[in-house]
């Protein structure tokens, strides 16, 4: 591939500060938030308009140059790791909130807007944007849409998909597709927007997003339950769901994770219990008070050593913020942290958690587990050292077994991080030959030359 | 890579580099990433560059060197980092490697570095001598003349642009104030025996802050010593890649202080305090000093932290009402993790209302000598800070670091704002003095 000619062509419409080519720049865009994956691009493009993106794609499509879109590079499955020698298309400069339409309860944004900024803008208007991935403070909404990101509130409020009403997408050949709008109902043709949600940058480059907002809940209460056994915590979750209570958050941390989070946040989390449940209910004050009392009673019956109500909003926020750092905090214990994202039907949670612990012991790998108990989404995190090849081989084995078991239980290899490069080998087992074939046909329909994030998700 | 096969980044404990798992949580807290949206100018990007150099995948060149000096070293990333990456250690090693390889060498730069780091700040007697000359200049009316006449523009190397940043020189330096007024005000039966690190610029330009610090400590049962022979703590040197000179400054101070017989070494500048707490690391490989440095580091306390530790006595005087905003020194907040203690000091002042300051812990752009080396971004950050300060309506902004104070004073002049820049301890000292009118303890300063 002739990089010099490509860069020279891109330079006709991108300024030098929008087209980075030095070794230094290419090496800092060679990775995302995923462990172990590095691929150096030939250049990094920082477009500031849809037109520039369109021009860039026309050029790369003609030349057959791979393009991998990314936002802040916080992906956890390698979906935004650039192709070796390709273009890293960084969308962070498209960072304007275009419109907050209170009459229609929507917000229209560019893809580089940070998720937190959307949450803040909604809150300032008395509205609520619920999806809150762990990296909310830095993740971009474009990345959230491309990965259909979840978060701590999936149980009650769903995930990013449930809030995307419309998209503007630049296709691989440079054409601009608009799909969806501000209408609640719209059945004119296939719902193409849904194809781009979770597409991991393989079908097009999202340049504008219309998101649904909901009224902000009038009140909320946060409870913290401490357990001496993980199974007691899992049983509490099952009992809450069985009583037809849908909290907005039901998070858990195991002992290893609690210790790390406390070391970072220093907010007084107990480090001598085996599991912590973080539970939040929101809605009408009367209902919230009733549900909080019910949950407290269920947790006590379920064997909680103690159940405590957060004293203030500030404390509740502190707890949620601390929980969001769990993954990164685990890096305190080991140089390499390999994070997984298996999800199982909620009825299988206790079995899955026990299995993860058993696998860790069998392969002598240290595992910290945390996640979204309420929606069955677990994050077993393998603590290892990438320089120890023997240990890494054991981690590989343990991971494969965890994936297989999740699928056996009727679950999925990834609940919210995506397939990317990291889970690509496990996708055929999850989807089967027909499912995989259809994915490939969809890909070909949108991107016949295969320039968008090639080699991601499947070959 | 340099041909001698050495590489300070490679010699560094690799686990510190590896600790970064590039999650990106640091990015939104980094002022240089915020300004550029360029990954290279983020903590995660900088660590990736250091690691690539340590791994031999990238050669340290001018781009790397400039990036390391574009970093403010504010350490906001350390507070944000869930993984606990020791960015300060990485940053100092990276700058040291830049200097070792001479990546930014130039006649002017080398000359300025040699004279400022190697000579002027090496001995406090030299800095005081220069400060006396500067004080004469400031008092003579020549300063006003020079400012109005445009003569400053004629100075070489753009030095004229620095003049507005230069702080006023104090009428008396710390040791003069101490001997004249303060030494005899030490409590007769002290609960603690502490020594003050008077600092370098603090000593010549904010001597009254040192006096106020001594006064506050004395009012809280401390006998305060001011050891002779102390010098600049060396943070200026360490943050600018001059490790050996930084080690020399540390040795000077360790020799000057009778550390074994002190309860604390009190520092009232956030940046200096953080650096002093790291003497143990700085001298870990020095057999003659490693042990003493460890004892030293364990005893270094930021003044607010120390007051919180020993239990601050509430002043009894009735004070006039005042609204004060608190700007957090980066190295106090992110380096020393002291955020509540300075606010406790302020709230102990009777009738003082602490008003919330937006982005209180966002760097003001001072960052050691960043306002000299990177004036453009430094002034952007200062304007942002001043906009927030002015929006509070406070009559004073308090801050616990010399560099911040100088920068904010300049910001006040730039913004033509009616805001005092003051050290929290000075506000507290005023309250103690008010209750003690006519008493013997730390009388009003002339």
Interface residues (C-beta under 8 A of the other chain):
Chain A: X20 X22 X23 X24 X25 X27 X28 X29 X30 X31 X32 X33 X35 X44 X46 X72 X73 X74 X90 X92 X93 X95 X114 X116 X135 X137 X138 X260 X261 X263 X264 X325 X326 X327 X328 X329 X331 X332 X335 X336 X337 X385
Chain B: X15 X18 X19 X20 X21 X22 X23 X24 X25 X27 X28 X37 X38 X39 X40 X42 X44 X45 X48 X49 X52 X57 X58 X59 X61 X63 X64 X67 X81 X82 X83 X84
